């Protein structure tokens, strides 16, 4: 599945983010969080929701 927003294309099957046809390098956690936000259509999720979705909540000493 592909999502189009602005100049960007987020391809979930290929796990790619492209801008104007150029591949944008993103870390796996960043890709997963972006995919979640785009797929759910959440305009402004709660900070804690993002924190939990990123998977960093348990490993960080200072959660939000």
N, C-alpha and C positions, 0 to 999 in steps of 0.2 A: 504494500500500500504506500502511496506517495501523498504527501501533503505539500501544498503550494502556499507560500505566504511571502508577499513582497517579492524580492529577487531570489528567494530561497526555495529549495526543494528538499524535503526531508523524505528519504526513501527508507522505509522500515525494513524491507526485505534485504536490501544491500547494506543496511546500517551506514548510510552515507548522508551527509549534509552538503549540498551544493549551493553556491551563490553565483548566479550568472553563468552557470555551466562549469565553474571551477570547484574542485573538491575543497571543502573546508575541514581541516583536521580538528577533531574534538575528542576528548577523552571519553571512554565508554560510559562513565557516570554522567557526564554532561549530555551525551547522546540520549541515554535512557530518560533523564529528566526532561529534556526537550521533547522527546517522543510522548511522554506522559502528558505534558502541558498541551501539546498540539492535539493529541488524540481526545483528551477530555474537554477541550474547549474552555478551560478555566482561564479567565482573563488575569486574575490576580489571586493565586492561591495563598493560603496562610503560610507563613514562613516555616512553621513547624511541619506542615505537610510536605513542603519541599525538602526539608531536612531529613524526614523519614524516608521519602522516596529516593533520595540520593544515596542512602545506605551509609552515610557518614556519621549518623547520630550516635551510634554506639562507640565509635572509635575516637570521637573528639572530646577533649576534656571540657570544652566550653560550649554547650549547645545554646541555641538562641533562646 
